[in-house]
Each structure stands twice: as structure tokens, then as C-alpha cells.
Amino acid sequence: MNDAPLLPLLQRIAGALERLAPAVAAEVLDEHVRRLAAGGASVLIVEQRARAVLAISDLTYVLGGGEVRMRGTPAELGASPDFIESFLGGGRGRGSGTLAP
């Protein structure tokens, strides 16, 4: 049997890694998550940086006001005008990170 936890939680890890070493933050996060997943674990990432999560996730949930506001694969969310505007900035810089109810 695998000794890996069934659901490790990575909370706001992208921001912490970027402060320590911006050039390798995405690579470290990707490698860590993929290693956990390869060991049979599902990984729950709580993160405000949408791009970091989309780059490594199979399925993403967007929470707002304690409710699931959006759900989808990175491709589905990346094609959603609401998601792009709210979390990726709609091409005008950084998004607000909020999704109106």
C-alpha cells in the first residue's frame, strides 16, 4: 500500500515559491504535484494565482462567497469569458480575482 496521504493540501504555495525563487516556482510546484499524483494521491490546491493552478490541474473549482462559482478543466475555464475577465484580467492586466454571484 502507498504511504502517501490521500488528499494533501497545498495552500497558497505558488505565491510563497515565487517570493523565494520566481524563476523556478512553477517548475517546483508542477513537479511536486505530479509526484504526489503519480503516487496515487489527489491534490487539493488552495491558490489565488489562477495561472499557476491552471498550468498543473486536471480539474479546477472556483469558489466565491463559500459557493462553487465555476468548475472545469483548464481548457474549459481558459475559454470562459467570465473566468478570463475575473481571474486572468481579460487581457487588461490582472483580474480582480472575484466572480460576481
Secondary structure, 3 states (H helix, E strand, C coil): CCCCCCCCEEECHHHHHHHHCCCCHHHHHHHHHHHHHHCCCCCEEECCCHHHHHCCCCCEEEEECCEEEEEECHHHHHCCHHHHHHHCHHHCCCCCCCCCC
